[in-house]
Amino acid sequence: MLIRTLDDVLGSAQDVDWTNGTSRRLLVAADGRGYTLTDTRVRPGTTTLLRYDRHLEACYCVEGEGRVETAGGLFTIAPGTLYAPDPGEEHRLTSAGGMRLICVFSPALEGDENHDLAPGRPSGF
């Protein structure tokens, strides 16, 4: 049985500031579960272009509001909404007022990965 609180992660290597938000990695590869669970905050007024080529991602909004845009359209994200991009699918995440997402990555992240938010190209790990 693994028990971990958000307070256990805050200030550790698993508390990652990725410029446009923070990602608190509650489960990582070393935990041996095969997936990662994060408590992710998206900062107000940010837009982030993302693409995950080596991981599947699913995000469930629990606070705030935003949008995710793909080649397939523009979708509103609000509490109670899940979005799960296809493997390698570019998606642009925007939030005017900020939002909080609970995210799952498979396979698991090591825990200290960070985004490279270079203009004009998607970030991912």
A tleap script that builds the chain and sets N, CA, C and O, in Angstrom:
source leaprc.protein.ff14SB
mol = sequence {
  NMET LEU ILE ARG THR LEU ASP ASP VAL LEU
  GLY SER ALA GLN ASP VAL ASP TRP THR ASN
  GLY THR SER ARG ARG LEU LEU VAL ALA ALA
  ASP GLY ARG GLY TYR THR LEU THR ASP THR
  ARG VAL ARG PRO GLY THR THR THR LEU LEU
  ARG TYR ASP ARG HIE LEU GLU ALA CYS TYR
  CYS VAL GLU GLY GLU GLY ARG VAL GLU THR
  ALA GLY GLY LEU PHE THR ILE ALA PRO GLY
  THR LEU TYR ALA PRO ASP PRO GLY GLU GLU
  HIE ARG LEU THR SER ALA GLY GLY MET ARG
  LEU ILE CYS VAL PHE SER PRO ALA LEU GLU
  GLY ASP GLU ASN HIE ASP LEU ALA PRO GLY
  ARG PRO SER GLY CPHE
}
set mol.1.N position { 0.855 -1.182 0.000 }
set mol.1.CA position { 0.000 0.000 0.000 }
set mol.1.C position { 0.896 1.238 0.000 }
set mol.1.O position { 1.824 1.349 0.801 }
set mol.2.N position { 0.611 2.135 -0.883 }
set mol.2.CA position { 1.331 3.402 -0.938 }
set mol.2.C position { 0.374 4.501 -0.508 }
set mol.2.O position { -0.740 4.600 -1.024 }
set mol.3.N position { 0.800 5.315 0.424 }
set mol.3.CA position { 0.037 6.480 0.867 }
set mol.3.C position { 0.941 7.690 0.683 }
set mol.3.O position { 2.069 7.708 1.176 }
set mol.4.N position { 0.452 8.694 -0.023 }
set mol.4.CA position { 1.241 9.912 -0.244 }
set mol.4.C position { 0.262 11.088 -0.281 }
set mol.4.O position { -0.805 10.990 -0.887 }
set mol.5.N position { 0.616 12.169 0.350 }
set mol.5.CA position { -0.220 13.365 0.329 }
set mol.5.C position { 0.416 14.419 -0.575 }
set mol.5.O position { 1.597 14.344 -0.913 }
set mol.6.N position { -0.382 15.380 -0.949 }
set mol.6.CA position { 0.139 16.507 -1.728 }
set mol.6.C position { 1.251 17.202 -0.951 }
set mol.6.O position { 2.248 17.617 -1.541 }
set mol.7.N position { 1.093 17.333 0.360 }
set mol.7.CA position { 2.139 17.955 1.183 }
set mol.7.C position { 3.460 17.191 1.105 }
set mol.7.O position { 4.528 17.794 1.204 }
set mol.8.N position { 3.398 15.867 0.927 }
set mol.8.CA position { 4.618 15.069 0.786 }
set mol.8.C position { 5.397 15.448 -0.469 }
set mol.8.O position { 6.624 15.354 -0.496 }
set mol.9.N position { 4.688 15.875 -1.502 }
set mol.9.CA position { 5.301 16.163 -2.804 }
set mol.9.C position { 5.764 17.613 -2.911 }
set mol.9.O position { 6.759 17.899 -3.576 }
set mol.10.N position { 5.049 18.529 -2.259 }
set mol.10.CA position { 5.391 19.952 -2.362 }
set mol.10.C position { 6.839 20.204 -1.944 }
set mol.10.O position { 7.276 19.757 -0.884 }
set mol.11.N position { 7.573 20.926 -2.789 }
set mol.11.CA position { 8.965 21.259 -2.491 }
set mol.11.C position { 9.958 20.165 -2.839 }
set mol.11.O position { 11.160 20.346 -2.641 }
set mol.12.N position { 9.488 19.029 -3.354 }
set mol.12.CA position { 10.383 17.929 -3.719 }
set mol.12.C position { 10.695 17.996 -5.215 }
set mol.12.O position { 10.205 18.882 -5.915 }
set mol.13.N position { 11.508 17.061 -5.702 }
set mol.13.CA position { 11.823 16.983 -7.132 }
set mol.13.C position { 10.579 16.653 -7.961 }
set mol.13.O position { 10.569 16.869 -9.172 }
set mol.14.N position { 9.546 16.139 -7.327 }
set mol.14.CA position { 8.304 15.786 -8.017 }
set mol.14.C position { 7.303 16.943 -8.049 }
set mol.14.O position { 6.181 16.780 -8.528 }
set mol.15.N position { 7.706 18.101 -7.543 }
set mol.15.CA position { 6.907 19.331 -7.573 }
set mol.15.C position { 7.524 20.213 -8.651 }
set mol.15.O position { 8.443 20.986 -8.378 }
set mol.16.N position { 7.018 20.097 -9.872 }
set mol.16.CA position { 7.673 20.685 -11.042 }
set mol.16.C position { 6.932 21.940 -11.499 }
set mol.16.O position { 5.737 21.901 -11.792 }
set mol.17.N position { 7.662 23.049 -11.554 }
set mol.17.CA position { 7.148 24.293 -12.119 }
set mol.17.C position { 7.505 24.283 -13.595 }
set mol.17.O position { 8.683 24.329 -13.950 }
set mol.18.N position { 6.492 24.225 -14.463 }
set mol.18.CA position { 6.756 24.143 -15.900 }
set mol.18.C position { 6.472 25.475 -16.606 }
set mol.18.O position { 6.116 25.495 -17.784 }
set mol.19.N position { 6.629 26.561 -15.892 }
set mol.19.CA position { 6.478 27.937 -16.360 }
set mol.19.C position { 5.013 28.349 -16.482 }
set mol.19.O position { 4.612 29.352 -15.891 }
set mol.20.N position { 4.205 27.603 -17.232 }
set mol.20.CA position { 2.795 27.947 -17.388 }
set mol.20.C position { 1.912 27.276 -16.339 }
set mol.20.O position { 0.685 27.324 -16.418 }
set mol.21.N position { 2.559 26.651 -15.357 }
set mol.21.CA position { 1.825 25.995 -14.290 }
set mol.21.C position { 2.743 25.149 -13.437 }
set mol.21.O position { 3.968 25.243 -13.526 }
set mol.22.N position { 2.131 24.322 -12.611 }
set mol.22.CA position { 2.879 23.399 -11.763 }
set mol.22.C position { 2.287 22.003 -11.915 }
set mol.22.O position { 1.087 21.842 -12.142 }
set mol.23.N position { 3.141 21.009 -11.787 }
set mol.23.CA position { 2.719 19.615 -11.859 }
set mol.23.C position { 3.274 18.891 -10.649 }
set mol.23.O position { 4.487 18.728 -10.512 }
set mol.24.N position { 2.393 18.462 -9.783 }
set mol.24.CA position { 2.791 17.718 -8.582 }
set mol.24.C position { 2.586 16.251 -8.884 }
set mol.24.O position { 1.450 15.783 -8.957 }
set mol.25.N position { 3.692 15.509 -9.062 }
set mol.25.CA position { 3.639 14.104 -9.469 }
set mol.25.C position { 3.471 13.211 -8.246 }
set mol.25.O position { 4.434 12.931 -7.532 }
set mol.26.N position { 2.249 12.771 -8.013 }
set mol.26.CA position { 1.930 11.970 -6.828 }
set mol.26.C position { 2.337 10.514 -6.975 }
set mol.26.O position { 2.664 9.862 -5.984 }
set mol.27.N position { 2.321 9.998 -8.193 }
set mol.27.CA position { 2.818 8.657 -8.501 }
set mol.27.C position { 3.796 8.781 -9.658 }
set mol.27.O position { 3.508 9.461 -10.643 }
set mol.28.N position { 4.945 8.134 -9.551 }
set mol.28.CA position { 5.970 8.176 -10.597 }
set mol.28.C position { 6.490 6.758 -10.864 }
set mol.28.O position { 6.096 5.805 -10.192 }
set mol.29.N position { 7.364 6.636 -11.836 }
set mol.29.CA position { 7.879 5.326 -12.247 }
set mol.29.C position { 8.440 4.524 -11.076 }
set mol.29.O position { 8.200 3.320 -10.984 }
set mol.30.N position { 9.184 5.173 -10.183 }
set mol.30.CA position { 9.809 4.470 -9.055 }
set mol.30.C position { 8.784 3.826 -8.123 }
set mol.30.O position { 9.131 2.947 -7.334 }
set mol.31.N position { 7.533 4.255 -8.208 }
set mol.31.CA position { 6.489 3.667 -7.364 }
set mol.31.C position { 5.988 2.333 -7.902 }
set mol.31.O position { 5.246 1.627 -7.219 }
set mol.32.N position { 6.393 1.981 -9.135 }
set mol.32.CA position { 6.103 0.661 -9.679 }
set mol.32.C position { 4.661 0.405 -10.076 }
set mol.32.O position { 4.246 -0.752 -10.151 }
set mol.33.N position { 3.890 1.442 -10.330 }
set mol.33.CA position { 2.487 1.255 -10.696 }
set mol.33.C position { 2.265 1.239 -12.215 }
set mol.33.O position { 1.218 0.793 -12.685 }
set mol.34.N position { 3.246 1.724 -12.974 }
set mol.34.CA position { 3.120 1.724 -14.429 }
set mol.34.C position { 2.467 2.968 -15.005 }
set mol.34.O position { 2.351 3.098 -16.223 }
set mol.35.N position { 2.042 3.876 -14.150 }
set mol.35.CA position { 1.434 5.129 -14.609 }
set mol.35.C position { 1.783 6.232 -13.611 }
set mol.35.O position { 2.224 5.967 -12.493 }
set mol.36.N position { 1.577 7.460 -14.039 }
set mol.36.CA position { 1.798 8.624 -13.182 }
set mol.36.C position { 0.470 9.318 -12.949 }
set mol.36.O position { -0.364 9.405 -13.851 }
set mol.37.N position { 0.278 9.811 -11.736 }
set mol.37.CA position { -0.871 10.627 -11.378 }
set mol.37.C position { -0.348 11.986 -10.936 }
set mol.37.O position { 0.528 12.070 -10.075 }
set mol.38.N position { -0.890 13.061 -11.531 }
set mol.38.CA position { -0.441 14.404 -11.168 }
set mol.38.C position { -1.610 15.264 -10.713 }
set mol.38.O position { -2.758 15.046 -11.101 }
set mol.39.N position { -1.288 16.239 -9.887 }
set mol.39.CA position { -2.187 17.332 -9.531 }
set mol.39.C position { -1.569 18.550 -10.210 }
set mol.39.O position { -0.562 19.084 -9.745 }
set mol.40.N position { -2.173 18.983 -11.304 }
set mol.40.CA position { -1.580 20.002 -12.168 }
set mol.40.C position { -2.385 21.293 -12.109 }
set mol.40.O position { -3.610 21.284 -12.227 }
set mol.41.N position { -1.677 22.399 -11.925 }
set mol.41.CA position { -2.284 23.735 -11.950 }
set mol.41.C position { -1.815 24.443 -13.208 }
set mol.41.O position { -0.618 24.506 -13.491 }
set mol.42.N position { -2.770 24.973 -13.959 }
set mol.42.CA position { -2.468 25.778 -15.139 }
set mol.42.C position { -2.627 27.235 -14.739 }
set mol.42.O position { -3.679 27.634 -14.239 }
set mol.43.N position { -1.582 28.032 -14.959 }
set mol.43.CA position { -1.615 29.433 -14.544 }
set mol.43.C position { -2.570 30.251 -15.412 }
set mol.43.O position { -2.716 29.995 -16.607 }
set mol.44.N position { -3.221 31.243 -14.790 }
set mol.44.CA position { -4.112 32.121 -15.548 }
set mol.44.C position { -3.366 32.843 -16.670 }
set mol.44.O position { -2.203 33.219 -16.523 }
set mol.45.N position { -4.057 33.027 -17.785 }
set mol.45.CA position { -3.514 33.794 -18.896 }
set mol.45.C position { -2.453 33.082 -19.704 }
set mol.45.O position { -1.665 33.733 -20.390 }
set mol.46.N position { -2.411 31.755 -19.642 }
set mol.46.CA position { -1.362 31.011 -20.350 }
set mol.46.C position { -1.940 30.179 -21.490 }
set mol.46.O position { -3.099 29.765 -21.472 }
set mol.47.N position { -1.084 29.956 -22.477 }
set mol.47.CA position { -1.369 29.049 -23.589 }
set mol.47.C position { -0.147 28.174 -23.774 }
set mol.47.O position { 0.974 28.680 -23.829 }
set mol.48.N position { -0.345 26.866 -23.873 }
set mol.48.CA position { 0.755 25.915 -23.990 }
set mol.48.C position { 0.471 24.929 -25.113 }
set mol.48.O position { -0.577 24.283 -25.139 }
set mol.49.N position { 1.421 24.822 -26.046 }
set mol.49.CA position { 1.313 23.848 -27.129 }
set mol.49.C position { 2.011 22.568 -26.684 }
set mol.49.O position { 3.194 22.586 -26.347 }
set mol.50.N position { 1.273 21.452 -26.685 }
set mol.50.CA position { 1.766 20.186 -26.145 }
set mol.50.C position { 1.619 19.056 -27.160 }
set mol.50.O position { 0.753 19.097 -28.035 }
set mol.51.N position { 2.476 18.053 -27.029 }
set mol.51.CA position { 2.355 16.802 -27.778 }
set mol.51.C position { 3.169 15.748 -27.023 }
set mol.51.O position { 4.354 15.946 -26.753 }
set mol.52.N position { 2.534 14.642 -26.690 }
set mol.52.CA position { 3.207 13.551 -25.996 }
set mol.52.C position { 3.379 12.384 -26.957 }
set mol.52.O position { 2.406 11.725 -27.324 }
set mol.53.N position { 4.618 12.130 -27.363 }
set mol.53.CA position { 4.913 11.044 -28.293 }
set mol.53.C position { 5.196 9.724 -27.589 }
set mol.53.O position { 5.066 8.664 -28.201 }
set mol.54.N position { 5.578 9.766 -26.321 }
set mol.54.CA position { 5.960 8.552 -25.599 }
set mol.54.C position { 5.004 8.200 -24.457 }
set mol.54.O position { 5.211 7.218 -23.744 }
set mol.55.N position { 3.970 9.002 -24.295 }
set mol.55.CA position { 3.039 8.783 -23.185 }
set mol.55.C position { 1.605 8.998 -23.647 }
set mol.55.O position { 1.344 9.833 -24.512 }
set mol.56.N position { 0.688 8.254 -23.077 }
set mol.56.CA position { -0.729 8.573 -23.159 }
set mol.56.C position { -1.044 9.495 -21.998 }
set mol.56.O position { -0.466 9.364 -20.918 }
set mol.57.N position { -1.957 10.426 -22.218 }
set mol.57.CA position { -2.324 11.394 -21.184 }
set mol.57.C position { -3.840 11.484 -21.110 }
set mol.57.O position { -4.526 11.465 -22.132 }
set mol.58.N position { -4.355 11.582 -19.890 }
set mol.58.CA position { -5.763 11.894 -19.667 }
set mol.58.C position { -5.822 12.902 -18.536 }
set mol.58.O position { -5.167 12.724 -17.509 }
set mol.59.N position { -6.605 13.966 -18.717 }
set mol.59.CA position { -6.708 15.024 -17.714 }
set mol.59.C position { -8.172 15.276 -17.377 }
set mol.59.O position { -9.023 15.381 -18.260 }
set mol.60.N position { -8.444 15.371 -16.082 }
set mol.60.CA position { -9.784 15.606 -15.563 }
set mol.60.C position { -9.780 16.933 -14.818 }
set mol.60.O position { -9.018 17.110 -13.867 }
set mol.61.N position { -10.624 17.865 -15.244 }
set mol.61.CA position { -10.664 19.198 -14.637 }
set mol.61.C position { -11.477 19.159 -13.342 }
set mol.61.O position { -12.605 18.668 -13.318 }
set mol.62.N position { -10.884 19.686 -12.264 }
set mol.62.CA position { -11.577 19.756 -10.982 }
set mol.62.C position { -11.818 21.188 -10.517 }
set mol.62.O position { -12.635 21.421 -9.627 }
set mol.63.N position { -11.106 22.157 -11.116 }
set mol.63.CA position { -11.302 23.570 -10.769 }
set mol.63.C position { -10.958 24.431 -11.972 }
set mol.63.O position { -10.117 24.066 -12.794 }
set mol.64.N position { -11.621 25.585 -12.066 }
set mol.64.CA position { -11.290 26.554 -13.103 }
set mol.64.C position { -11.879 26.175 -14.448 }
set mol.64.O position { -12.771 25.334 -14.556 }
set mol.65.N position { -11.341 26.831 -15.473 }
set mol.65.CA position { -11.869 26.635 -16.813 }
set mol.65.C position { -10.804 26.949 -17.837 }
set mol.65.O position { -9.904 27.751 -17.591 }
set mol.66.N position { -10.913 26.313 -18.986 }
set mol.66.CA position { -9.980 26.573 -20.070 }
set mol.66.C position { -10.488 25.966 -21.354 }
set mol.66.O position { -11.663 25.621 -21.484 }
set mol.67.N position { -9.571 25.842 -22.303 }
set mol.67.CA position { -9.904 25.252 -23.596 }
set mol.67.C position { -8.749 24.388 -24.042 }
set mol.67.O position { -7.593 24.630 -23.693 }
set mol.68.N position { -9.083 23.372 -24.823 }
set mol.68.CA position { -8.065 22.582 -25.491 }
set mol.68.C position { -8.423 22.578 -26.974 }
set mol.68.O position { -9.562 22.310 -27.355 }
set mol.69.N position { -7.426 22.882 -27.798 }
set mol.69.CA position { -7.630 22.953 -29.239 }
set mol.69.C position { -6.756 21.914 -29.920 }
set mol.69.O position { -5.564 21.797 -29.636 }
set mol.70.N position { -7.375 21.159 -30.827 }
set mol.70.CA position { -6.674 20.158 -31.623 }
set mol.70.C position { -7.040 20.400 -33.086 }
set mol.70.O position { -7.819 21.302 -33.397 }
set mol.71.N position { -6.477 19.597 -33.972 }
set mol.71.CA position { -6.868 19.684 -35.381 }
set mol.71.C position { -8.354 19.390 -35.541 }
set mol.71.O position { -8.968 19.791 -36.530 }
set mol.72.N position { -8.935 18.685 -34.561 }
set mol.72.CA position { -10.348 18.315 -34.621 }
set mol.72.C position { -11.304 19.351 -34.079 }
set mol.72.O position { -12.517 19.181 -34.199 }
set mol.73.N position { -10.798 20.432 -33.479 }
set mol.73.CA position { -11.695 21.465 -32.981 }
set mol.73.C position { -11.219 22.104 -31.695 }
set mol.73.O position { -10.130 21.821 -31.196 }
set mol.74.N position { -12.069 22.978 -31.171 }
set mol.74.CA position { -11.817 23.711 -29.937 }
set mol.74.C position { -12.845 23.251 -28.913 }
set mol.74.O position { -14.047 23.284 -29.178 }
set mol.75.N position { -12.374 22.819 -27.739 }
set mol.75.CA position { -13.237 22.217 -26.738 }
set mol.75.C position { -13.095 22.956 -25.408 }
set mol.75.O position { -11.984 23.270 -24.980 }
set mol.76.N position { -14.209 23.227 -24.769 }
set mol.76.CA position { -14.208 23.879 -23.461 }
set mol.76.C position { -13.925 22.844 -22.383 }
set mol.76.O position { -14.483 21.747 -22.386 }
set mol.77.N position { -13.045 23.217 -21.461 }
set mol.77.CA position { -12.700 22.360 -20.325 }
set mol.77.C position { -13.195 23.066 -19.063 }
set mol.77.O position { -12.841 24.218 -18.813 }
set mol.78.N position { -14.000 22.385 -18.284 }
set mol.78.CA position { -14.559 22.923 -17.046 }
set mol.78.C position { -14.635 21.780 -16.044 }
set mol.78.O position { -14.461 20.621 -16.423 }
set mol.79.N position { -14.893 22.082 -14.767 }
set mol.79.CA position { -14.983 21.000 -13.786 }
set mol.79.C position { -15.937 19.893 -14.244 }
set mol.79.O position { -17.064 20.153 -14.665 }
set mol.80.N position { -15.457 18.667 -14.151 }
set mol.80.CA position { -16.224 17.511 -14.578 }
set mol.80.C position { -15.927 17.068 -16.003 }
set mol.80.O position { -16.534 16.117 -16.497 }
set mol.81.N position { -14.989 17.756 -16.671 }
set mol.81.CA position { -14.629 17.425 -18.051 }
set mol.81.C position { -13.291 16.711 -18.094 }
set mol.81.O position { -12.331 17.133 -17.448 }
set mol.82.N position { -13.230 15.624 -18.862 }
set mol.82.CA position { -11.989 14.894 -19.110 }
set mol.82.C position { -11.582 15.120 -20.559 }
set mol.82.O position { -12.423 15.121 -21.458 }
set mol.83.N position { -10.285 15.312 -20.778 }
set mol.83.CA position { -9.779 15.271 -22.154 }
set mol.83.C position { -8.593 14.324 -22.199 }
set mol.83.O position { -7.798 14.255 -21.262 }
set mol.84.N position { -8.487 13.595 -23.305 }
set mol.84.CA position { -7.439 12.587 -23.470 }
set mol.84.C position { -6.979 12.618 -24.925 }
set mol.84.O position { -7.600 11.985 -25.780 }
set mol.85.N position { -5.903 13.343 -25.219 }
set mol.85.CA position { -5.410 13.411 -26.598 }
set mol.85.C position { -4.964 12.040 -27.096 }
set mol.85.O position { -4.532 11.185 -26.322 }
set mol.86.N position { -5.080 11.857 -28.397 }
set mol.86.CA position { -4.551 10.645 -29.017 }
set mol.86.C position { -3.030 10.664 -28.949 }
set mol.86.O position { -2.445 11.739 -28.813 }
set mol.87.N position { -2.371 9.517 -29.039 }
set mol.87.CA position { -0.901 9.491 -29.009 }
set mol.87.C position { -0.321 10.411 -30.091 }
set mol.87.O position { -0.693 10.315 -31.260 }
set mol.88.N position { 0.576 11.288 -29.697 }
set mol.88.CA position { 1.243 12.187 -30.628 }
set mol.88.C position { 0.382 13.339 -31.127 }
set mol.88.O position { 0.805 14.084 -32.010 }
set mol.89.N position { -0.810 13.498 -30.582 }
set mol.89.CA position { -1.708 14.559 -31.041 }
set mol.89.C position { -1.330 15.910 -30.425 }
set mol.89.O position { -1.314 16.062 -29.204 }
set mol.90.N position { -1.030 16.875 -31.276 }
set mol.90.CA position { -0.770 18.233 -30.781 }
set mol.90.C position { -2.057 18.799 -30.210 }
set mol.90.O position { -3.140 18.632 -30.771 }
set mol.91.N position { -1.909 19.468 -29.086 }
set mol.91.CA position { -3.054 20.139 -28.472 }
set mol.91.C position { -2.583 21.404 -27.772 }
set mol.91.O position { -1.541 21.426 -27.117 }
set mol.92.N position { -3.373 22.447 -27.927 }
set mol.92.CA position { -3.063 23.756 -27.355 }
set mol.92.C position { -3.990 23.959 -26.160 }
set mol.92.O position { -5.211 24.006 -26.310 }
set mol.93.N position { -3.395 24.078 -24.969 }
set mol.93.CA position { -4.140 24.244 -23.723 }
set mol.93.C position { -4.088 25.709 -23.307 }
set mol.93.O position { -3.008 26.282 -23.163 }
set mol.94.N position { -5.263 26.313 -23.113 }
set mol.94.CA position { -5.364 27.728 -22.779 }
set mol.94.C position { -6.277 27.896 -21.577 }
set mol.94.O position { -7.296 27.217 -21.458 }
set mol.95.N position { -5.901 28.812 -20.682 }
set mol.95.CA position { -6.776 29.128 -19.561 }
set mol.95.C position { -6.644 30.602 -19.212 }
set mol.95.O position { -5.558 31.074 -18.878 }
set mol.96.N position { -7.747 31.323 -19.290 }
set mol.96.CA position { -7.738 32.748 -18.935 }
set mol.96.C position { -7.657 32.930 -17.423 }
set mol.96.O position { -6.929 33.798 -16.941 }
set mol.97.N position { -8.396 32.118 -16.673 }
set mol.97.CA position { -8.469 32.290 -15.229 }
set mol.97.C position { -7.752 31.245 -14.411 }
set mol.97.O position { -7.791 31.291 -13.181 }
set mol.98.N position { -7.084 30.285 -15.076 }
set mol.98.CA position { -6.407 29.198 -14.378 }
set mol.98.C position { -7.315 28.002 -14.215 }
set mol.98.O position { -8.540 28.127 -14.219 }
set mol.99.N position { -6.702 26.837 -14.071 }
set mol.99.CA position { -7.479 25.627 -13.810 }
set mol.99.C position { -6.608 24.573 -13.139 }
set mol.99.O position { -5.379 24.622 -13.183 }
set mol.100.N position { -7.285 23.630 -12.524 }
set mol.100.CA position { -6.621 22.520 -11.835 }
set mol.100.C position { -7.087 21.223 -12.488 }
set mol.100.O position { -8.282 20.980 -12.651 }
set mol.101.N position { -6.115 20.405 -12.853 }
set mol.101.CA position { -6.362 19.150 -13.542 }
set mol.101.C position { -5.746 17.993 -12.765 }
set mol.101.O position { -4.652 18.127 -12.216 }
set mol.102.N position { -6.427 16.879 -12.716 }
set mol.102.CA position { -5.857 15.628 -12.225 }
set mol.102.C position { -5.537 14.820 -13.478 }
set mol.102.O position { -6.431 14.501 -14.262 }
set mol.103.N position { -4.245 14.486 -13.667 }
set mol.103.CA position { -3.796 13.882 -14.921 }
set mol.103.C position { -3.154 12.519 -14.675 }
set mol.103.O position { -2.538 12.268 -13.639 }
set mol.104.N position { -3.323 11.656 -15.665 }
set mol.104.CA position { -2.697 10.337 -15.660 }
set mol.104.C position { -1.825 10.229 -16.900 }
set mol.104.O position { -2.252 10.587 -17.998 }
set mol.105.N position { -0.594 9.731 -16.727 }
set mol.105.CA position { 0.324 9.470 -17.837 }
set mol.105.C position { 0.719 8.001 -17.806 }
set mol.105.O position { 1.018 7.441 -16.752 }
set mol.106.N position { 0.714 7.389 -18.988 }
set mol.106.CA position { 1.167 6.010 -19.121 }
set mol.106.C position { 2.016 5.913 -20.385 }
set mol.106.O position { 1.584 6.370 -21.444 }
set mol.107.N position { 3.215 5.326 -20.303 }
set mol.107.CA position { 3.834 4.803 -19.084 }
set mol.107.C position { 4.172 5.923 -18.104 }
set mol.107.O position { 4.054 7.108 -18.416 }
set mol.108.N position { 4.588 5.518 -16.936 }
set mol.108.CA position { 4.866 6.462 -15.854 }
set mol.108.C position { 6.010 7.409 -16.191 }
set mol.108.O position { 6.948 7.056 -16.906 }
set mol.109.N position { 5.904 8.613 -15.658 }
set mol.109.CA position { 6.995 9.587 -15.725 }
set mol.109.C position { 8.019 9.268 -14.640 }
set mol.109.O position { 7.680 8.694 -13.605 }
set mol.110.N position { 9.267 9.642 -14.884 }
set mol.110.CA position { 10.283 9.507 -13.840 }
set mol.110.C position { 9.939 10.429 -12.670 }
set mol.110.O position { 10.162 10.081 -11.510 }
set mol.111.N position { 9.396 11.605 -12.984 }
set mol.111.CA position { 8.933 12.513 -11.936 }
set mol.111.C position { 9.503 13.907 -12.020 }
set mol.111.O position { 8.906 14.846 -11.493 }
set mol.112.N position { 10.657 14.072 -12.676 }
set mol.112.CA position { 11.268 15.404 -12.734 }
set mol.112.C position { 11.255 16.002 -14.142 }
set mol.112.O position { 11.876 17.039 -14.373 }
set mol.113.N position { 10.553 15.360 -15.089 }
set mol.113.CA position { 10.473 15.881 -16.445 }
set mol.113.C position { 9.882 17.292 -16.427 }
set mol.113.O position { 9.078 17.641 -15.561 }
set mol.114.N position { 10.305 18.089 -17.407 }
set mol.114.CA position { 9.799 19.449 -17.493 }
set mol.114.C position { 9.548 19.800 -18.946 }
set mol.114.O position { 10.117 19.185 -19.847 }
set mol.115.N position { 8.707 20.775 -19.171 }
set mol.115.CA position { 8.387 21.216 -20.522 }
set mol.115.C position { 9.439 22.186 -21.040 }
set mol.115.O position { 10.025 22.957 -20.280 }
set mol.116.N position { 9.664 22.133 -22.345 }
set mol.116.CA position { 10.485 23.100 -23.063 }
set mol.116.C position { 9.514 23.936 -23.887 }
set mol.116.O position { 9.062 23.506 -24.949 }
set mol.117.N position { 9.199 25.115 -23.402 }
set mol.117.CA position { 8.166 25.932 -24.023 }
set mol.117.C position { 8.743 26.872 -25.075 }
set mol.117.O position { 8.432 28.063 -25.082 }
set mol.118.N position { 9.574 26.347 -25.956 }
set mol.118.CA position { 10.133 27.133 -27.052 }
set mol.118.C position { 9.010 27.535 -28.007 }
set mol.118.O position { 8.148 26.716 -28.326 }
set mol.119.N position { 9.012 28.781 -28.462 }
set mol.119.CA position { 7.959 29.239 -29.365 }
set mol.119.C position { 7.891 28.409 -30.652 }
set mol.119.O position { 8.917 28.033 -31.219 }
set mol.120.N position { 6.669 28.135 -31.097 }
set mol.120.CA position { 6.465 27.516 -32.382 }
set mol.120.C position { 6.557 26.016 -32.464 }
set mol.120.O position { 6.346 25.445 -33.533 }
set mol.121.N position { 6.875 25.346 -31.340 }
set mol.121.CA position { 6.912 23.892 -31.397 }
set mol.121.C position { 6.314 23.326 -30.108 }
set mol.121.O position { 6.435 23.922 -29.038 }
set mol.122.N position { 5.669 22.170 -30.230 }
set mol.122.CA position { 5.024 21.605 -29.050 }
set mol.122.C position { 6.022 21.035 -28.053 }
set mol.122.O position { 7.095 20.558 -28.426 }
set mol.123.N position { 5.653 21.093 -26.796 }
set mol.123.CA position { 6.457 20.514 -25.732 }
set mol.123.C position { 5.826 19.192 -25.301 }
set mol.123.O position { 4.608 19.023 -25.358 }
set mol.124.N position { 6.647 18.292 -24.885 }
set mol.124.CA position { 6.163 17.006 -24.372 }
set mol.124.C position { 7.335 16.196 -23.851 }
set mol.124.O position { 8.496 16.567 -24.023 }
set mol.125.N position { 7.014 15.108 -23.226 }
set mol.125.CA position { 8.053 14.208 -22.734 }
set mol.125.C position { 7.607 12.780 -22.916 }
set mol.125.O position { 8.340 11.855 -22.564 }
savepdb mol mol.pdb
quit
